[in-house]
């Protein structure tokens, strides 16, 4: 079998996330704005924020946003692990978690190769569960705070979206193994 390395640097993933800001805001905010035009005002936003419990002032808002972000980032990695663990031969025993302290970046690592479609499923699920689904809920239920949550966690999935983009042309039955120390993977192709 041939082995091909597909990796991206964390700085490139962060740049991609930054460039993703404008399309994501347009995709999520424009429908919200048109669906809830009369509610898209500063007083409505303040009320929306207040209903989530942010009546503790700017410092309280800051602490709650930090706490939600930290919990969300941990959940993001757990979702990767749960999804990849479903397909791994050794199940969840082949999944490990950690933090790259230099970049303050948590990670989930699958030690076993998976089929490309299985790997893509596990890579994209945090963006769907923590980004897309909350944004859809926010659109339906007119909740601006949840919309911001969905936007933030869509950005948090930027590296995953980029990896899925890089894997898009690979054969779905090829094997993919998570790279042990870099953001990316190895593709194993039959010769």
C-alpha angles and dihedrals in degrees: 000000000000118000119211123186118221113182140148129198119250088238091056090048089051091049090049088050090052091050089048091062096085099046092044093049090049094047094047105028101043094059089044091051094049094043094046102026095144090050096049096095134114093252091050090048091051090049091048090051092046092053090059090057103264096133089115097091132249096311091049090050090050093051093047092048090050091049093048090047093051094047090045093051091051090048089049091059093042090054089053090051095047093049096045091042090059090064102035118104091229091041115211093350087078094057123088133181133205148137131257094220096194090063097026086235122147118211144190118214127197111205096196130069116251132189113271092249091051092048092048090050091055093043096053101039098084089055091050098043099040100027116026101032095050089048091052090047089050091052093050097041099035096239113152094185091057089046089057089048090053092048092049094049092046086059089047088059093055094108091048091049089051093051091049088050090052091049096047095100096045120105108263093228094053115107123251125195122192112246108249098220110013135058102265142039149253121256117212112204129183112247 
